[in-house]
Amino acid sequence: MNLLLDFITLSHRTGAGEYLRCVYDQLTKAAPDNIKLYALYDSKKGIAYNDFLPDELVKKGIQPIDIYQQKLTDIISRMAIDKFFIGCAQYVGNCSCLEDISCPVICVIHDLAYEEQYREDLDAYYRLKAKNTLSFVNWLVFHRKKDISRSDFMSPYVRLAKHNTQVTFVTVSDFTRHSILYTMDIPEERIKVLYAPERIYRQSTDVISNEVRNLIDKKFFLILGAQHAPKNAMRAIHAFKKFAEAHPDNYLLTVGYKGAPLFKQHIVLPFLNDGELQAVYQSCHALLYPSLFEGFGYPPLEAMHYGKPVMASNIGPVREIFGNAPIYFNPFSETDIFYTLCTTKEEDYVLAAKRSTEQFKHISVRQQQDLSMLLKLILELI
C-alpha cells in the first residue's frame, strides 16, 4: 500500500501542525512493513519543523514529494498512491486538481475559520479593533474581497466529495461537524468526529530561558497566541490591566504579543519552545482563554493536563470539549472578563483546578480511542 501524507500543513507552526506531528508519530509506529510512506510538501512554502525537512524524511525511510508546479492528480497517478491523508484541509485546498482525486482520501477539517469569521463579520471586527477608522474603510473598500474569496476556501472539497465517494471527512469536534453541515453540502454520514490527540512535546522542561525561570515564583495568568486576532488577547489584557490596579501581586504573561508591555504587571514573551511552554503551564495560576473562535482548543486541554484552572470564553467548541471545568466569561465584554477576574475567589480556583484534572482524564481517554480509530481509517485499504 502506498500512502501519501500531507506535509503541506507543516509549512507553519500551528495547532494543525502539532496535530499532524502527533498523528505521524503514532502512524509510523502502527504502520505494517508493507506500507510505503510518501510525504507531500511544497518547497515554495517550506516546512516549519526541522525534524520534518526533506533530508530528515529520507533518513526515516519516507520519500518526500515536492508539489510545487505539479498537479496533485499527476503525483497520485505516477506514484500509484492507494490512499491520501490530508492533515488540514485549508492547507491543501488550493492544490491543483484537488477535486479530481480518485483514490480514497481521509481529510481532516479542524474548523471553518474563514467561513465562520466572514459570516459573523468577525473579520471586519478584527480590522476595526486593530486599526483606525480610515484604515478600516480602506480595507472595507479595497481588500475585503480577498476575505470573501477565502470564505469559499472549502469549495474544492465539496466538489471532491461529489466526485469521489471514497472520501471520508474527519473533524475534531461536534461543533465543527455542525459548522460543516451548516456551511458545506456534504452528507452527515461522510463526517466523523474524532478528537484531536494530545500534543507531543519534543524538548525537556529544563530547556528554558531565564525570563521563564523568573516567572516560576510569581502569581501569573497565562495567555497564548496573543498575536492572532481570533484569540482576542487585547480585550483580556485591557481587563487585566484594570484588575491589576487593585491586585498588584498578580501578573499577566502574554505569549506572542508583539507590542511593549501595557502595564507594570504585564510580561511579554514573543515565543516559547516546548520546554518553556511546559514550564509556564506548570507554574501559571490560571490560563486565560478569551478566544472568539475555535475548532477544538489545545491550550485549555494542555493547562488541564497540569491541573490548572481555566478561565475561558463561553463559546460552543469550548463548552463542548471542556464542559463545566472552566470558569466562563463573555469574550466580547471587557467588563465581564474584569468582573470574572475580580469575583473569582481562591477557593473557586481550587475547585476549577480539580475540575480541570477530572476533565482532562475524561478527554484523554476519548483522545486515545479516537486516535486509534483515525489510524485504522488511514491504514485500512478501501
N, C-alpha and C positions, 0 to 999 in steps of 0.2 A: 504493500500500500504506500503510495506517495502522498504525503501530507504537506500542504502548503500553509505556512503560518504567516499571518500579517505582522510584520515588524515595522510597518509604516507608523503604527501607533506609538512606537518608541522614539519618534522624532522629537518629542517634548517630554519633559518630566511632569506628568500629570497623574491623577488618580487612575485613569485608564491605563497609563503606562505601568503603574505599580500592579494593577490587576493582571495585566498580560505577563509581567515578570513572574508573578506567583503561579499563574496557570502553566507557563512554560516550565518552571521548576518542577512542578508535580507531573507534568506531561512527560518530560524526559525520563522520569523515574518509572512511570507506569507503561510507557510505550514498549511493546514487544520488539524483538530484534528484526522482524520483517517489515517494520515501518521505516521508510526513508523520509527524513525531515528536510524541508526547504524553507528558507526564510525570505520573505518578500520585503524589500526595503526600497527607499527612494534616495539615491545619492544626492539629489538636489536638496532634499530636506535634512539628510543626515540622521544619525542615531544619537540620542542624548545620553545613553548609558554606555560607559566604556567597556563593560563586560559583554556587550551585545554588538560590538563593532564587527564588520565582516570578517576580519582576520581572526578574531576570537571565536566566531561561529565555526569557521573552518576547523579550528583546533578541537572543537566539540563534536566534529563529525556532521555538521549541518551545512548544507550548501546554500550560501546567500545568493539571491537573485535580485538584480537591480531593475526596477520597473521604469526608471527614467527613460523616456522616449520609446517605451514599448507598450503594446496593448496587453491588458491582463488576460484576455482570452487566448492570445498567441502564446503567452507563457504557460498557461494551464494546458494547452494542447501540446506544446513542444516537450514539456517535462512530464506528460502523461499523469497529471495530478488527479488523484482519486477523491480528495476532499480538501476544501479550503476553509480555514478557521480565521475569521475576522475578529480581532480583539476589541475594536471600537469602530463602529460604523462610520462615524464622521470623518475619521482619518483616511478611510479608503473610498469615501463617497464620490470623489472626483476622478477616480481611476478610469481610464478609457475603456469603454465596452463592459463596464461592470454589470449592466442589466442583461448581458448576453452570456453570462457564465452558465455552463450546462452541467458541471459536476455538482455533487452535494456541497452545500455551504452551511456552516454554523456561524451566524452573525450575531455579535453582542451589541446591543443598543443600551448604553448606560443611561442616557437621558435624551430628551429632545430639547436641549437648551436653546438652540437658535429659534425653534418654532415657538416654544413656550414664552420666551422672553419677548419676542416680537408681538405675539398675540396679546400678551398682557401689558404691552407698552413699557416693559422694563428697560429695553434698550434706550428709549427716549428718556426714561427716568435717570438712568446712569449718566447720560450725557448732561442732562440738566443739572444734576447734583455736582458733577465733577468740574464743570467749566462755567464761564459767564454766559449771560443770555445771548450775546452776539455770536459766540462760538456755537451755542446750541442751535440757533437759527440757521447758521451756515451749514451745520451738519444736516439739519432737517431738510433744507432745500437741495443741497448738492450731494450728500453722501448717504442718506438713509436708504436709497435704492439698493446699496450693497447689502445692508442688513435684511432688506426684504428678500433679496435673492438667496441669502444664507438661510432664511427661514424656510426655504423649499429644498434644503440640502439633502433630504432623505428620499426625494422622488425616485432616484435610480433604484433604490431598494424596493419600492412599491412595484416598479416595472420588473425587477428581478424576480420578485415573489410570484407575479402573474406568469412570467415566462418559465420559471423553474420551480416545479412542485417539490424539489428536493432541498429547498431552503428552510432551515429552522432558525427562528429568531430567539435569542436569549436576552433577557433583561434582568436587572439586578434588584428590582423592587416591584411590588404590585402597583405602586403609584405610577411608575414609568410604563408598566404594561397598559394601564388605563390611558396614559398620555398617548401611547402609540395607537390604541383603539380610537381615541378621540380625533387624532390628527391624521393617521395614515389608513389607507384602505388595505389592511392586512387582516385576514381572518384570525379570530381569537385563538383557535386551536393551533395556529402556527407559532404562537408565542409562549415560551417557557420562562417562568420566574425562578431564577437561581441566584441566591445572594452572592455578593462579591466575596472572595476569600480574604482571609486576614493577610495584611501586608507582611512582606518579608523584609527584615532589616539586615543590611549587609555589613554594618560596622558595629564594633563593640562600643558599649556605653562609656568606655574610658577614653574614647577619641573625641574629646570635647575641648572647646576653646575656653580661655579664661573668662570671657564675657558670660558664658553659660555657667561656668563654675561659680561665679559670683552671685548668680541668681538663686542658688540652691537654698540658702538660708533666708531668702525673702518670701513674703507672702504675696505671690503674684498670680494674676489671672492671665490666661493664655488665649491669644487669637492667632490663627494660622491663615495663610493665603491672603494676607491683608492687601496685596497688590491687585487682586481680582475684584472687579466691581460687584459681581453677584454675591461675593462673600460679605458685602455690606459692612465692612470694618469701620468706616468713618462714623456711622451712627453710634456704634458701641464705644468708639474712642471718645466721642463727644460726651456721651452719657457717663463714661467712667471718669472723665476729667472733673465733672461736677461732683461725682461720688467721692473722688479722692480729696476734694477740699475738706470734707468732714472726716475722712478716713485716710490720713497721710501715711499710715503704715502699710497701705495696700498699693501694689504696683500692677501695671498692665504691660505685658510683653506682647508686642505685635511682630510677627514674623512675615517678612515680605513687604512691609510698609516702606515706601520709598522716600518719604519726607523726613524732616527733622522731628525729634520728639516734641509733642504739643504741650506737655506739662512736666513737672518735676518727676512724677512717678511713672512717666511713660518711657519704656525701654524699647528701643528699636533694634532689631536684628534682620539683616537682609535675607539670610539663608541659614538653614540648619542641615548638617549632614545627618545620617541615620543615627549615629551615636548621640549627637546633641538633641535630636528630636526625642529620643527615648528619655534622655535626662530631664528635659523640660516637662514631658508628660508625667514623669515620676515625681517631680518636685512642685508642680503648679498647685495652687489652691483650688482652682476650678478652670474648666475650659469654657470660654465664651464663644458661642457659635451663632452669630446673628445672620446667617446666610438667608438670602431671598429665594434661592433656587437650588435644588439638589436632585440627583437621581438616586443616590444611596446615602452618602455621607460617611467618609472614612474617619475624620478627626474625632467625632464623638465616640465611635467604637474603639479607637485607639486609646482615648482617655479612659474609657470604661475598662479597658484591659488592665489598667493600673489602679482601678477602683477610685477614679477621680470624679467628683461631681461635674455635671454638665449643665450649663445654662444655655438654652437653645431657642431658636426660632420655632414658633408654633406653625409649622408648615407640614403638608401632607407626608412627604417621604420621611421626615424626621419622626413624626408621630408613629408612622407605620413600623419603622425599624426599631425605635428605641422606647416606644410605649410610654409608660408613666415614669421612666427613670429620670429624664431631665427635669430641670426647673424651666418652665416655658415663659416666653415673653413675645410681644408683638414686634417683629423685626422692623416695621415701618415707623415705630414710635420711639424716639429717643427718650421720651418721658417714661414710657413703660419699661425700657431697659434700665433706666436710672431707678425707677420705682422698685424693680425686681432686685437690683443690687442693694438698695437701701433696706428693703424689708425682709431679705433672706437672712435668717439668723444662723449662728454657728451650728445649732442643733439641726437646722434644715440641711446644712451642708453634710453633716454626718449621715443623716438619713438618705440624702441623694447619693452619697458615696456607696452606701450599702445597696441601694437600688442599681447603681452602675455595675457593681460586681455581679449581682444576680442577673441583670440583663445581658451582660457580656457572656456569662456562662450559657445562657439560653441561645443567644445569637451564634456563638462559636460552634455549637452543636449543629445548628442549621447550616452554617458555612461549610463545615466539613462534609456534611451529607450532600449539599448542593455542588461542591467542587467535585466530589466523586461522580455525581450524575453528569456534570459537564464533561469530565474526562471520558466517560463512557460514550457520550454523544460524539465527541471528537474522534475517538479511536475506533468506533464501530464503523465498518464499511457498509454503507447503504446499498 
